Amino acid sequence: MKKIVLTGAAGRLGSYLREPLTKLADELVSSDIAEDIGKLYPGERYIRADLADLDQITALLDGADMVVHFGAVPDEAPFETILGPNIIGAYNIWESAYRNGVRRVVYASSIHAVGMYPKTERIGTDVAHRPDGFYGLAKCFAEDLARLYWDRRDIEAVCLRILSAAKVSNPRAVSSWLSYDDLIHLVERAIDTPVTGFTVVYGVSNNDRAPVDNSAAGFLGYRPKDNAEQFAAKVFAEAGPLDPTDPAHMCHGGPFASVPIGQSGQALMNIADDRKKT
C-alpha cells in the first residue's frame, strides 16, 4: 500500500500502533488534535486534524488506501462531549473514505457497544447492540455506519471491539485483557487480510477466561498469544470478594455499566498511562 492514515495517534493505543503501521505502507500519516506527537518514525508524517471537521478529514484521507481509526474521546462522558469526536467524527471518516476511494476502515470499536450483557453469557460477534452509556452508543452508531457504507458504498470495515487494552490491574481484566502485542497483531490482520467485507471481531488476548467468541471472525487469522491468567491469583487476592449484584462485576462493560450515564468509567479502573515513547 502507498498510504495508511492513523487517527488517534497521540493516544495510548495509537502510540503502540505507529511504528508497526510504518512497515505496512510506503507512508503512514498519523493524525490527532495534539500539536505534535514527538519524534516521527521513518516513513511517518504527522497532520493535525479535528475529527469533527469534514473538510479537514477529507483532506487527510486524500490518497489513502486504508484508515486505522482510533481517534475518539476514550471514556464515558456527557453526550455533548461524545457527539463531535465520536459520532460526527465517525461519519466524517466514512464519508471522507467514500469521497477519496479508500478501500477499508479499521475501526477501534469497543466491548461497550455490548457492555450490558452479563459476563456469565459468552457472546459472539453477532449479538444485538446493548451499549452501557453514551460512549458505547457512539460505538454502536459507528458499527452501523460501517455496515451501511459496506452495503451501499462498498467500503470494507473491520470493527475491533476492544475489551481491556491496558495493564491487568483489576479482576475484570483477567478475562478482558488485550496485550499491546496482540493489539498490534489484530490490527495487522485487519489490514492484510485480502477480503473482509464488514467484519466485527473482539479485541481480546488468549485469556483462559475470555468471555467472548471470535469464531465467526476466524478468517482474519487473528491468533492472540498472551494470557492474563498469569496475573489472576495476585489480582483476585488483592481485590477480595466481589459483589455479584454490582453491574461493574456482572456486566461485560465493567464499571461503565455501573457509573451514571455520562460519567467516567475509566476513573474506577486504575488504568496506567504507559503509552510508548518514540
Helices and strands as residue ranges (DSSP letters): E 3-7, H 12-22, E 27-32, E 44-48, H 54-60, E 66-69, H 79-82, I 83-88, H 89-100, E 104-110, G 111-114, H 134-153, E 156-162, H 173-176, H 180-192, E 198-203, G 215-220, G 228-231, H 232-239, H 247-250, G 254-257, G 266-268
